[in-house]
Amino acid sequence: MNFAELCNQIFPQSVVDYHRTDNVDAPMPNPYKEGTIEYDLYKKNWIDVVQWHLEDIIRDPQIDPVDALALKRRIDRSNQDRTDLVERIDSYFYEKYRDVQPLEGARINTESPAWAIDRLSILHVKIYHMQEQVDRKDVSEEQHKKCVDKLSVLKEQLTDMTTSISQLLEDYQAGRRVMKVYKQMKMYNDPSLNPVLYGKK
């Protein structure tokens, strides 16, 4: 099993596990040993599926403004957790390929492996929820067909992304691409870099 296939095994497992309770406050039942890449992949998707539902909740037009602000702050923290985890997964790849000697003319990719895997994780969340829409019985035939068509596109994207990630990792292993990792360096969460925060000191 290659790495993309491993992701395609773990991500849907996490999505299904979440929906056993369908509760954004449910504890994460990660079945993998902490410190392993499998643990990080499961946790990555768990963050994505919880955040998906937080985004649904905050769009309730009847939501109390105080509750909405608390949710917005929670989503911000979730985004930071997601970024931190993606960077940890990229560190895994950096260590894995650090001793590979790049070939002459080796190229640099615009996207790191973990950010591609981030999109793959979210794609699994989209597919689960679009399948829910396809299975609904309370919608018009027109809406049902639109959802069927969208689900078909999402599944095609899944195939393409799985192939693309596999090819990217093969290129790193063979030295056809140079593995480089850049931290996101988000400034708005840093009290020393966000002028709204450091300006209040």
DRENDO-1510 file (C-alpha; in Angstrom, 1 decimal, always signed):
<recs>
REC; n; res; u; v; w
REC; 1; MET; +0.0; +0.0; +0.0 .
REC; 2; ASN; +1.4; +3.4; -1.0 .
REC; 3; PHE; +1.0; +6.5; +1.1 .
REC; 4; ALA; -2.0; +7.9; -0.8 .
REC; 5; GLU; -3.8; +4.6; -0.4 .
REC; 6; LEU; -3.0; +4.7; +3.3 .
REC; 7; CYS; -4.7; +8.1; +3.5 .
REC; 8; ASN; -7.7; +6.8; +1.6 .
REC; 9; GLN; -8.0; +4.0; +4.2 .
REC; 10; ILE; -7.6; +6.3; +7.3 .
REC; 11; PHE; -9.6; +9.4; +6.2 .
REC; 12; PRO; -12.9; +7.7; +5.6 .
REC; 13; GLN; -12.5; +5.7; +8.8 .
REC; 14; SER; -12.2; +9.0; +10.7 .
REC; 15; VAL; -15.3; +10.5; +8.9 .
REC; 16; VAL; -17.4; +7.4; +9.7 .
REC; 17; ASP; -16.2; +7.4; +13.4 .
REC; 18; TYR; -17.2; +11.0; +13.8 .
REC; 19; HIS; -20.7; +10.4; +12.5 .
REC; 20; ARG; -21.2; +7.6; +15.1 .
REC; 21; THR; -22.0; +10.5; +17.5 .
REC; 22; ASP; -22.2; +13.5; +15.0 .
REC; 23; ASN; -21.1; +15.7; +17.9 .
REC; 24; VAL; -18.4; +18.4; +17.5 .
REC; 25; ASP; -17.5; +17.9; +21.2 .
REC; 26; ALA; -17.1; +14.2; +21.1 .
REC; 27; PRO; -13.6; +12.9; +22.0 .
REC; 28; MET; -11.4; +11.7; +19.2 .
REC; 29; PRO; -11.4; +7.9; +19.2 .
REC; 30; ASN; -8.0; +7.7; +17.4 .
REC; 31; PRO; -7.2; +4.0; +17.1 .
REC; 32; TYR; -3.6; +4.5; +16.1 .
REC; 33; LYS; -0.5; +4.8; +18.4 .
REC; 34; GLU; +0.4; +8.4; +19.2 .
REC; 35; GLY; +3.6; +9.5; +17.5 .
REC; 36; THR; +2.9; +7.5; +14.3 .
REC; 37; ILE; +2.1; +8.9; +10.9 .
REC; 38; GLU; -1.2; +7.0; +11.0 .
REC; 39; TYR; -2.2; +8.8; +14.2 .
REC; 40; ASP; -1.4; +12.1; +12.6 .
REC; 41; LEU; -3.4; +11.3; +9.5 .
REC; 42; TYR; -6.4; +10.2; +11.5 .
REC; 43; LYS; -6.2; +13.4; +13.7 .
REC; 44; LYS; -5.9; +15.5; +10.6 .
REC; 45; ASN; -9.1; +14.2; +9.2 .
REC; 46; TRP; -10.9; +14.4; +12.5 .
REC; 47; ILE; -10.0; +18.1; +12.7 .
REC; 48; ASP; -11.4; +18.6; +9.2 .
REC; 49; VAL; -14.7; +16.8; +9.8 .
REC; 50; VAL; -15.3; +18.6; +13.1 .
REC; 51; GLN; -14.6; +21.9; +11.5 .
REC; 52; TRP; -16.9; +21.1; +8.6 .
REC; 53; HIS; -19.7; +20.8; +11.2 .
REC; 54; LEU; -18.7; +23.9; +13.0 .
REC; 55; GLU; -18.9; +25.8; +9.7 .
REC; 56; ASP; -22.5; +24.5; +9.3 .
REC; 57; ILE; -23.5; +25.5; +12.8 .
REC; 58; ILE; -22.1; +29.1; +12.6 .
REC; 59; ARG; -24.2; +29.7; +9.4 .
REC; 60; ASP; -27.5; +29.2; +11.3 .
REC; 61; PRO; -29.3; +32.6; +10.7 .
REC; 62; GLN; -30.8; +32.3; +14.2 .
REC; 63; ILE; -27.5; +31.8; +16.0 .
REC; 64; ASP; -26.9; +34.0; +19.1 .
REC; 65; PRO; -24.2; +36.5; +18.2 .
REC; 66; VAL; -22.3; +35.7; +21.4 .
REC; 67; ASP; -22.4; +32.0; +20.5 .
REC; 68; ALA; -21.3; +32.9; +16.9 .
REC; 69; LEU; -18.3; +34.7; +18.2 .
REC; 70; ALA; -17.3; +31.8; +20.4 .
REC; 71; LEU; -17.7; +29.5; +17.4 .
REC; 72; LYS; -15.6; +31.8; +15.2 .
REC; 73; ARG; -12.8; +31.7; +17.8 .
REC; 74; ARG; -13.0; +27.9; +17.9 .
REC; 75; ILE; -12.8; +27.7; +14.1 .
REC; 76; ASP; -9.8; +30.0; +14.2 .
REC; 77; ARG; -8.1; +27.6; +16.8 .
REC; 78; SER; -9.0; +24.7; +14.7 .
REC; 79; ASN; -7.4; +26.2; +11.6 .
REC; 80; GLN; -4.2; +26.8; +13.5 .
REC; 81; ASP; -4.3; +23.2; +14.8 .
REC; 82; ARG; -4.8; +22.0; +11.2 .
REC; 83; THR; -1.9; +24.1; +10.0 .
REC; 84; ASP; +0.4; +22.9; +12.7 .
REC; 85; LEU; -0.5; +19.3; +11.9 .
REC; 86; VAL; +0.0; +19.7; +8.2 .
REC; 87; GLU; +3.5; +21.1; +9.0 .
REC; 88; ARG; +4.2; +18.1; +11.2 .
REC; 89; ILE; +3.2; +15.7; +8.4 .
REC; 90; ASP; +5.5; +17.7; +6.0 .
REC; 91; SER; +8.3; +17.2; +8.5 .
REC; 92; TYR; +7.8; +13.5; +8.2 .
REC; 93; PHE; +8.3; +13.7; +4.5 .
REC; 94; TYR; +11.2; +16.0; +4.8 .
REC; 95; GLU; +13.0; +13.4; +7.0 .
REC; 96; LYS; +12.0; +10.6; +4.8 .
REC; 97; TYR; +13.5; +12.2; +1.6 .
REC; 98; ARG; +16.3; +14.3; +3.1 .
REC; 99; ASP; +19.0; +12.0; +2.0 .
REC; 100; VAL; +17.8; +11.6; -1.6 .
REC; 101; GLN; +20.2; +13.1; -4.0 .
REC; 102; PRO; +18.3; +15.3; -6.4 .
REC; 103; LEU; +18.9; +14.6; -10.1 .
REC; 104; GLU; +20.3; +17.2; -12.4 .
REC; 105; GLY; +17.4; +19.5; -13.4 .
REC; 106; ALA; +15.2; +18.3; -10.4 .
REC; 107; ARG; +12.2; +20.6; -10.0 .
REC; 108; ILE; +10.5; +22.2; -7.0 .
REC; 109; ASN; +6.8; +21.6; -6.5 .
REC; 110; THR; +4.5; +24.5; -5.8 .
REC; 111; GLU; +2.7; +22.5; -3.1 .
REC; 112; SER; +4.2; +20.4; -0.3 .
REC; 113; PRO; +3.0; +16.8; +0.1 .
REC; 114; ALA; +1.2; +17.5; +3.3 .
REC; 115; TRP; -0.9; +20.4; +1.9 .
REC; 116; ALA; -1.9; +18.1; -1.0 .
REC; 117; ILE; -2.9; +15.5; +1.6 .
REC; 118; ASP; -4.8; +18.2; +3.5 .
REC; 119; ARG; -6.9; +18.7; +0.3 .
REC; 120; LEU; -7.3; +14.9; +0.0 .
REC; 121; SER; -8.6; +14.7; +3.6 .
REC; 122; ILE; -11.2; +17.5; +3.0 .
REC; 123; LEU; -12.2; +15.8; -0.2 .
REC; 124; HIS; -13.2; +12.7; +1.8 .
REC; 125; VAL; -15.3; +14.9; +4.1 .
REC; 126; LYS; -17.0; +16.4; +1.0 .
REC; 127; ILE; -17.7; +13.0; -0.5 .
REC; 128; TYR; -19.3; +11.7; +2.7 .
REC; 129; HIS; -21.6; +14.7; +2.9 .
REC; 130; MET; -22.5; +14.8; -0.7 .
REC; 131; GLN; -23.4; +11.1; -0.5 .
REC; 132; GLU; -25.8; +12.1; +2.3 .
REC; 133; GLN; -27.4; +14.6; +0.0 .
REC; 134; VAL; -27.7; +12.0; -2.7 .
REC; 135; ASP; -29.5; +9.7; -0.3 .
REC; 136; ARG; -32.0; +12.3; +0.8 .
REC; 137; LYS; -35.7; +11.4; +0.1 .
REC; 138; ASP; -37.1; +14.9; +0.7 .
REC; 139; VAL; -35.7; +16.7; -2.3 .
REC; 140; SER; -36.8; +17.3; -5.9 .
REC; 141; GLU; -35.6; +15.2; -8.7 .
REC; 142; GLU; -33.6; +18.1; -10.1 .
REC; 143; GLN; -31.7; +18.7; -6.8 .
REC; 144; HIS; -31.1; +14.9; -6.5 .
REC; 145; LYS; -29.6; +14.9; -10.0 .
REC; 146; LYS; -27.4; +17.9; -9.2 .
REC; 147; CYS; -26.0; +16.1; -6.2 .
REC; 148; VAL; -25.4; +12.9; -8.1 .
REC; 149; ASP; -23.4; +14.9; -10.7 .
REC; 150; LYS; -21.4; +16.7; -8.0 .
REC; 151; LEU; -20.7; +13.4; -6.2 .
REC; 152; SER; -19.4; +11.9; -9.5 .
REC; 153; VAL; -17.0; +14.9; -9.9 .
REC; 154; LEU; -15.8; +14.6; -6.3 .
REC; 155; LYS; -15.0; +10.9; -6.8 .
REC; 156; GLU; -13.1; +11.7; -10.0 .
REC; 157; GLN; -11.1; +14.3; -8.1 .
REC; 158; LEU; -10.4; +11.6; -5.5 .
REC; 159; THR; -8.9; +9.3; -8.1 .
REC; 160; ASP; -6.9; +12.1; -9.7 .
REC; 161; MET; -5.6; +13.4; -6.3 .
REC; 162; THR; -4.6; +9.9; -5.2 .
REC; 163; THR; -2.7; +9.5; -8.4 .
REC; 164; SER; -1.1; +12.9; -8.2 .
REC; 165; ILE; +0.1; +12.5; -4.6 .
REC; 166; SER; +1.5; +9.1; -5.4 .
REC; 167; GLN; +3.4; +10.5; -8.4 .
REC; 168; LEU; +4.7; +13.4; -6.4 .
REC; 169; LEU; +6.1; +11.1; -3.7 .
REC; 170; GLU; +7.6; +8.8; -6.4 .
REC; 171; ASP; +9.3; +11.9; -7.8 .
REC; 172; TYR; +10.8; +12.8; -4.4 .
REC; 173; GLN; +12.0; +9.3; -3.9 .
REC; 174; ALA; +13.6; +9.2; -7.3 .
REC; 175; GLY; +15.2; +12.7; -6.9 .
REC; 176; ARG; +13.1; +14.2; -9.8 .
REC; 177; ARG; +11.8; +16.8; -7.4 .
REC; 178; VAL; +13.4; +18.5; -4.5 .
REC; 179; MET; +11.7; +18.2; -1.1 .
REC; 180; LYS; +11.4; +21.6; +0.5 .
REC; 181; VAL; +9.2; +22.7; +3.4 .
REC; 182; TYR; +8.1; +26.3; +4.2 .
REC; 183; LYS; +6.2; +27.1; +7.4 .
REC; 184; GLN; +3.0; +29.1; +6.9 .
REC; 185; MET; +4.3; +31.8; +9.3 .
REC; 186; LYS; +0.7; +33.1; +10.0 .
REC; 187; MET; +1.0; +36.5; +11.6 .
REC; 188; TYR; -2.5; +37.1; +12.9 .
REC; 189; ASN; -2.2; +34.5; +15.7 .
REC; 190; ASP; +1.1; +35.8; +16.9 .
REC; 191; PRO; +0.7; +38.5; +19.6 .
REC; 192; SER; +4.1; +39.9; +18.6 .
REC; 193; LEU; +3.2; +40.3; +14.9 .
REC; 194; ASN; -0.5; +41.2; +14.8 .
REC; 195; PRO; -0.7; +45.0; +15.3 .
REC; 196; VAL; -4.1; +44.7; +16.8 .
REC; 197; LEU; -2.7; +42.5; +19.5 .
REC; 198; TYR; +0.7; +44.1; +20.2 .
REC; 199; GLY; -0.7; +47.6; +19.8 .
REC; 200; LYS; -2.8; +47.0; +22.9 .
REC; 201; LYS; +0.1; +46.3; +25.2 .
</recs>
